[in-house]
Amino acid sequence: MDKILIIEDDPKLRKYIKQYLQAYDFEVETVADFDQVLAKVEEYSPDLILLDINLPGFDGFYYLKVLRRKFHYPVIILSARSDEGEQIRGMEYGADDYVTKPFSMGVLAAKIHAVLRRANRRTEETSREFGEFKLLHDSMKLLYQNMAMELSKNEYRLMNCFMSNAGRIVSREQLLEALWDNQTFVDDNTLTVNITRIKKKLGEYGLQHVIMTKRGVGYVFDPQNR
């Protein structure tokens, strides 16, 4: 079930959107305390955000810019500002769509479905996911609960191999093959050094044991081991 977070200051509209989307089998949460918008986003981890522009305190464009720096959730703007310049501004700041008020709930639901489909296709093409881990292929970053770890090229290749074989033993031969690129000689010591670096980075997030050594056999990536 897809999770939608509504950031809208009109309580009647907020309630109406929530009830409508719940009838379409979405899980829906709303923001009521606008001093805690970003904390709510981080806590709820939505699949999509509906973001009003006219909010108390900071406006929606401010939150959109902050969200784009910290998270990767799709965002649809809801706004009474219908002029072209505002719509262009929203898209340039990273919104996935812009819906002007008043709007048809049927149209909003259709746009939500379309944005989620695009987001799912992008995820399949540009990342690998397992549990709370997401490996971004284009930037070689590892996300854990939306916190980003920078990886080197070799660390990225090893994590890609581990995540594609999660829960299974991966031999050192398989890992050496993952590092080999026909340009750089990779020896057993290089492999050991890179695995040690990955474990150290994971350890900074309290994840010291997600990569376990099976002596004489290889390694197991298991996110359940913390």
Disulfide bonds with the S-S distance in Angstrom:
none
